[in-house]
Amino acid sequence: MPKRLLPLVPHQFVVEQVTTCVDRITVVCRSRSPTARCPTCRTASRRMHSHYRRCFGDLPWQGRPVTICLLVRRLRCANQHCGQRIFAERTEAAIGAHARRTVRLGDIQRSVGLALGGEAGARLVERLGMPVSAATLLRLVRAGHAAVQPTPRHLGVDDWAWRRGKRYGTVLIDLEGNHVVDLLPDRDGDTLSAWLKAHPGVEIIARDRAGAYARGAREGAPEARQVADRWHILRNCSDTLLNVVEKQYRLVREIGRSLAYAESGEITPLDERIGTPGMTKAALKRQQDSRQRRKAMFDRIADFRAKGWNVSSIARETGLDRKTIRQWLVAKQPGLWEKPSRHRADAFDAYVRQRWNEGCRNATQLFREVSEMGYHGDAHGFRHWVRIRLRDGVAASSGACRKVRLDWKPPSPCQALRLLVSSIDTMPPLDRQFVASLRSACPEVATAADLAQRFHALLGGRDIDALDPWLAEAATGSLAPFARGLLRDIDAVRAALTLPWSTGPVEGKINKLKLIKRSMYGRAGLDLLRARIMA
């Protein structure tokens, strides 16, 4: 046999014969030790009874799979008082009992399965000369024993979605070592409490504002200090302020539209105008019918809402999206789906009107002139535009029956929320004017926005001395629900202002967990997902 093959064989074996084929190398070996120990009494024996051949896979050689055929001896136990009379010699260091591959080959295949999963891992190991099925790779991953990790002193807790909106789990992170400690099958407080009781020694628990996690941490590790995540606190504050703004949605919309119409020169409100220049009677009829259908659908939705139906039930009954239903209910009218239209000749509107007033009424001559100025449309479309805008007496600048592309669009409630909590010095003039108009028209929104801005500065500056005065002031205003929530979790909120811990590292591990889950097409069980993320 080639001498370069000798170092590749496990040192516990002595090579007897090597057979080389095109697609495989077979190595016949025997045990190097002259004796073997009885598995029951551990007495060494060399009394031969019989032997048999056992074949298993080993590491490949130059891309070709290697099969080791081991001549296994059956021996008689030398201890006359032992109940095991005959036993087979074992080499657990090289190959486990009943295994079909060496320990080192199984370790490599399991590492590939942990990194790539079943199907992708099976394709890779086949190219590397270690062919195995995808199911076997996953079985090796599940059978592997993860390293026992010590209980972390600083624990991060957050939920992750098996299926968004349907089923959730919990991920536990060691904030100091930045690695996953464990995965829990749900986000129930009792499950977290049981885990903490089984792993004593946790000193810090960083979590979100969920009440289940707060209760589980309090029951499972009462001596640990809980830290509320600062991002979640800010999110709760913004959500409360958004509810205040949405209650004044009609006022927000009217202020935004009045500014938009004043900026664009519009006179007629958008929802009272129907039709665009050049629209045929059939198209106008379709637009009117569409608005009537939406109005009938809105009346149906309003009727369901008056009967006490929730948004999800209305969505199932009508087939509309839940966001659309919420927007219609808040606005108390159906939305408009027609988009503003703009002709490419509008860019030359001033020049064409000037030439028209000078006496040039030839649309073809005007088309030649604007083409030299950069107009890229066709002559037929330009003549149609001239007829609609000029010959039929519809002034191009009046905007009486056309829609104009607005440079500044009225903000939605979410956009209004962002403007209210932003610095006014960095806003464009129209945004600044909108915020000033909204604050003067609705003192409730202005007061809530001021409180939210102060809380953002308080939390960003870690000013714990200003927390109690802020809570006292917010307890009677529009942000009272948010203030009451902080008081129920006041110890964790104070810890968030004084300690550096947060659930930021947990969010990063959740992204990795999602990537692994999606690579397995969401069909893996918790044990396989836990093995891959903890590896």
C-alpha positions, -999 to 999 in steps of 0.1 A, spaced: 0 0 0 12 36 -5 30 47 26 14 81 24 -19 64 34 -6 51 67 -9 84 87 -45 88 75 -57 56 93 -67 60 129 -38 51 151 -58 25 170 -58 3 139 -31 -17 120 -35 -18 82 -37 -53 67 -47 -45 31 -57 -16 9 -79 -19 -22 -82 10 -45 -111 14 -69 -121 43 -93 -146 57 -69 -136 43 -35 -107 32 -13 -111 2 10 -87 -3 39 -88 -36 59 -76 -31 95 -74 -49 128 -70 -36 163 -35 -27 174 -41 -39 211 -35 -76 217 -61 -76 245 -95 -62 251 -115 -55 282 -148 -70 291 -175 -42 290 -191 -56 322 -162 -64 346 -134 -45 328 -111 -76 329 -85 -78 301 -87 -109 280 -70 -124 249 -89 -157 247 -101 -158 211 -136 -170 204 -143 -158 168 -142 -127 147 -163 -108 121 -159 -79 97 -173 -45 105 -173 -18 78 -177 20 83 -168 52 66 -137 74 73 -123 107 60 -118 108 22 -85 107 5 -80 131 -25 -117 134 -30 -124 96 -29 -145 81 -1 -126 57 23 -142 26 38 -125 9 67 -132 -28 71 -122 -37 107 -116 -73 117 -134 -74 151 -125 -102 175 -149 -119 198 -132 -129 231 -141 -149 261 -141 -131 295 -112 -142 317 -133 -136 349 -151 -168 358 -176 -149 380 -186 -124 353 -220 -128 338 -208 -118 303 -191 -148 289 -184 -136 253 -178 -100 242 -166 -81 212 -136 -58 214 -145 -21 212 -126 10 200 -149 38 212 -121 64 207 -122 58 170 -157 46 163 -188 44 185 -210 14 192 -232 5 162 -219 35 143 -214 35 105 -187 62 105 -156 72 125 -159 98 152 -138 123 132 -159 118 100 -191 123 121 -177 155 136 -170 170 102 -204 160 88 -222 173 119 -203 207 115 -214 209 79 -250 201 89 -249 228 116 -236 254 91 -257 246 61 -286 224 71 -297 192 54 -301 196 17 -273 222 12 -249 202 35 -256 170 17 -246 186 -17 -214 199 -2 -202 167 16 -208 148 -16 -184 170 -35 -159 166 -6 -160 128 -8 -181 122 23 -215 114 8 -244 112 32 -281 119 29 -298 152 41 -318 132 67 -286 117 81 -270 151 84 -299 164 104 -299 133 126 -262 139 133 -270 175 143 -298 164 166 -277 136 182 -248 159 189 -243 171 224 -240 209 228 -213 221 251 -226 228 286 -226 266 290 -224 283 324 -254 303 335 -249 339 323 -248 367 348 -263 392 324 -292 378 304 -311 393 274 -346 381 267 -368 388 237 -394 370 215 -390 358 180 -417 346 155 -421 310 144 -449 325 123 -457 361 125 -489 368 143 -495 331 150 -468 316 171 -438 330 190 -408 317 210 -382 332 233 -345 336 228 -321 340 257 -287 357 251 -256 360 272 -250 398 270 -214 395 281 -204 367 258 -229 377 230 -240 342 223 -273 323 224 -279 305 257 -312 288 249 -344 289 229 -378 285 246 -409 272 227 -432 301 236 -431 336 252 -451 327 283 -439 340 317 -442 306 333 -418 291 308 -392 318 315 -397 315 352 -391 277 350 -359 282 330 -346 308 355 -353 285 384 -334 257 367 -304 281 360 -298 301 392 -272 329 392 -286 355 368 -280 390 381 -293 413 353 -322 406 330 -326 430 300 -361 426 284 -388 445 265 -419 459 282 -439 427 279 -458 419 311 -452 382 307 -415 385 308 -416 409 337 -437 384 357 -415 354 346 -383 372 356 -398 383 389 -409 348 398 -380 329 384 -351 351 396 -365 375 423 -330 386 433 -320 396 397 -324 432 386 -346 438 356 -337 464 329 -363 477 305 -350 482 270 -347 519 261 -358 515 225 -390 498 235 -397 526 261 -393 552 233 -416 531 210 -443 530 237 -441 568 241 -443 573 203 -473 549 201 -492 568 228 -485 601 210 -496 586 177 -529 577 193 -533 614 204 -526 625 168 -549 600 152 -578 612 173 -573 646 157 -569 631 122 -595 653 105 -578 684 118 -544 672 107 -557 664 73 -575 698 69 -544 717 80 -521 697 57 -544 701 27 -549 738 32 -512 743 31 -508 721 1 -535 739 -19 -521 773 -9 -487 762 -21 -499 748 -54 -525 774 -62 -554 749 -59 -588 762 -52 -611 732 -53 -606 705 -26 -592 673 -40 -621 651 -30 -646 674 -48 -628 672 -82 -635 645 -107 -618 641 -141 -586 651 -157 -579 670 -190 -587 649 -220 -605 622 -201 -632 606 -222 -668 603 -211 -664 565 -206 -633 570 -184 -651 597 -164 -681 573 -160 -657 546 -148 -641 570 -123 -675 580 -109 -687 544 -107 -655 535 -88 -661 563 -63 -697 552 -58 -686 516 -52 -661 527 -26 -687 549 -9 -711 519 -8 -682 497 7 -675 524 33 -712 525 43 -711 487 47 -679 489 68 -694 517 90 -725 495 95 -704 465 107 -684 488 130 -716 502 145 -727 466 153 -694 461 173 -674 441 147 -636 444 150 -613 452 121 -602 416 115 -638 404 112 -647 432 88 -616 424 67 -627 387 65 -662 397 55 -654 424 29 -620 412 16 -603 445 22 -570 450 39 -571 458 76 -549 489 71 -574 502 45 -603 496 68 -585 514 97 -577 544 75 -613 547 63 -627 544 98 -603 571 111 -610 594 82 -648 586 83 -649 584 45 -634 562 18 -600 571 4 -592 583 -31 -571 560 -53 -568 582 -84 -532 594 -88 -524 630 -100 -518 632 -137 -493 654 -154 -486 658 -191 -450 661 -202 -459 693 -221 -468 710 -188 -431 719 -184 -435 743 -214 -469 757 -203 -457 792 -198 -439 794 -231 -469 780 -251 -493 804 -234 -471 833 -242 -469 823 -279 -506 817 -279 -513 852 -265 -489 866 -292 -512 852 -319 -495 819 -328 -525 795 -329 -509 769 -350 -504 738 -328 -479 722 -353 -457 753 -353 -458 754 -314 -449 717 -315 -418 724 -336 -407 752 -312 -411 732 -280 -394 702 -296 -363 724 -301 -365 733 -264 -365 697 -253 -400 683 -256 -399 646 -264 -436 638 -269 -454 632 -302 -472 658 -323 -507 642 -318 -504 642 -280 -492 678 -280 -520 690 -303 -545 673 -279 -529 690 -250 -532 724 -267 -568 718 -275 -577 709 -239 -557 737 -223 -560 766 -247 -585 762 -275 -614 749 -252 -609 779 -229 -595 759 -199 -568 780 -184 -537 760 -177 -530 779 -145 -564 779 -130 -565 743 -118 -603 743 -119 -608 708 -131 -573 692 -131 -551 676 -106 -517 691 -99 -487 673 -87 -480 688 -53 -444 695 -43 -454 693 -7 -479 665 3 -501 667 34 -484 644 61 -501 613 74 -505 608 111 -472 589 114 -454 617 94 -471 643 116 -458 624 147 -423 625 133 -425 662 126 -439 670 161 -410 653 179 -383 666 155 -363 698 160 -381 727 143 -348 743 133 -340 714 108 -374 714 91 -383 728 57 -404 759 58 -437 742 49 -431 715 75 -424 742 101 -456 760 91 -476 728 94 -463 720 129 -470 756 140 -505 755 126 -513 721 142 -499 732 176 -520 764 176 -551 746 164 -549 718 189 -533 726 223 -538 689 234 -515 677 207 -490 705 214 -489 696 251 -484 659 244 -457 666 218 -438 688 243 -440 660 269 -428 634 244 -398 656 233 -388 661 270 -390 624 276 -369 617 246 -343 641 259 -346 626 294 -340 591 282 -312 600 258 -294 620 284 -300 594 312 -313 621 334 -329 600 362 -335 631 384 -360 644 359 -380 612 357 -402 617 387 -412 653 378 -420 642 343 -442 614 355 -461 637 378 -467 662 350 -477 635 324 -501 617 348 -530 640 340 -525 647 303 -528 628 270 -497 607 278 -513 594 311 -516 558 298 -479 558 290 -470 573 324 -491 547 342 -473 520 323 -439 534 334 -450 535 370 -460 498 370 -425 490 358 -407 518 375 -377 498 388 -369 484 354 -372 519 339 -349 534 365 -324 506 358 -326 515 320 -315 551 329 -286 540 351 -273 507 336 -257 502 301 -276 469 293 -303 466 266 -317 441 242 -298 454 213 -275 423 210 -307 401 212 -321 417 181 -289 409 162 -292 372 172 -329 372 162 -319 383 127 -294 353 126 -322 330 139 -345 342 112 -319 335 86 -314 299 98 -351 293 101 -358 305 66 -329 284 52 -347 254 67 -380 266 51 -396 269 85 -401 231 88 -374 225 115 -383 216 150 -371 235 181 -343 210 188 -327 214 154 -331 251 154 -316 253 189 -286 231 179 -278 253 149 -282 287 166 -262 276 197 -234 262 176 
